[in-house]
Amino acid sequence: MKDERHPMTTMYKYNIGHPEPIAVECETPCWPNLDADGDKIYENSHFLSKAAAFEELIKNLNARVEMDKARIKEFEINLASINDRLATFAPILQEAQQKAQEK
C-alpha cells in the first residue's frame, strides 16, 4: 500500500533458487531498513535496477557452480586414492585370511 508521505521505491532482490530477480517495494531503499516482505536490505541483496540484480544473481550462481565443480574434482581425487588403497590391501587381506585358516 503506497503512502504519499512515505513514497515506496521498487527494488529488486534475488533468491538463489529462482532464475529471475523479484521486484519488492521498499519505503527507504537502504540498510538497515526492511523491504515489504520483511527482509533486511543490504547493499548486496537489494538493487535499484533489475539489471544489477541479474548481474549479482549470475555472479553468485557462477561462483556456486564453480565451487561445486572444484569440490567434485577433489572428491574424485580422493575416491581414486581410496580405490588405489583398496586395490592394494584387499588382496593382502584375502591372502592373510587364507593363510590364517591353513594353520
N, C-alpha and C positions, 0 to 999 in steps of 0.2 A: 504494500500500500504506500503510495507516494505521498509525502507530507511536504507541502510547499515551503515550510520553514526549514526543513532539512532535506534538500533535494537528494535523490538517490543517484548513484553512479553505477553504471553497468561495468562490472569487471569480469574477467574470465579466469577460471581455475581449471585444473585438470585432475582427473582421477586416473591413476596408473592403469586401471583395469578397463578404461574406455578409450576409444581411438580419437575422440574429439573433445576439446575443451567445453566447459559448461559455463553459460552466462549466469551471473549471480548479481543481485543488487546489493550495493554497499552504501551505507549512509556516509561514512567517512572512509575513503579508499586508501587507508594506510595503517600500518602497525601502530598500536596493538588492538585495533578495533575488530569487530566481528562482521562477517557478511550476513546476508539474510538467512542463510542456512545454519548460522551459529558457529561457523568455522572461523578461527582466528586468521586475520590477514597478515601474511608475511610477504616480504619483497620477492621471494622465490616461489610463492604459492598462488598469488593473485596478480593478474596482469590487466593493464588498461586496454590492451588490444588482443583480439583473438589470435593474430599472427604471432605475437610474443608468447602467448600461452602454448600455441602449437610448437614453437621453437623449443621451449623448455620441455614440453612433453616428449618430443622426439629426442632431444638430448638425453633426457632421463631414461627413456626406453632403450636407446642405443647403449648407454652405459651398462644397464642391467643385462642386456643381451650379450655384450662383450665380456662382462664379468662371468656370466654363466658359461659361456664358451670356454673361458680360461679355466674355470673350475672343472668342467667336463674333461678337458685335456689333462689336468692334474690328476683327476680320478683315473683316467685311462693309464697314465704312467704308473700310478700306484697299483692298479689292477695288474698290469704287466709284471711288475716286481713281485707281487704276491703269487701270480701264476708261475713265475720262474722258481720261487722258493718251493712251491707245491710240487713242481716237476722234479726238483732236486730231492726233497725229503720224503715224498710218498713212496717211491721205490725202496728207499732205505728203510722206511717203516715196515713195508711189506716183507723185506728180506729179514729184518730183525725179528718180526713176528714168526716167520717160518723157522728161523734158527732156534728161537725160544721153544717152539713146540717139538723140535728134534731132540732136545736134551731131556 
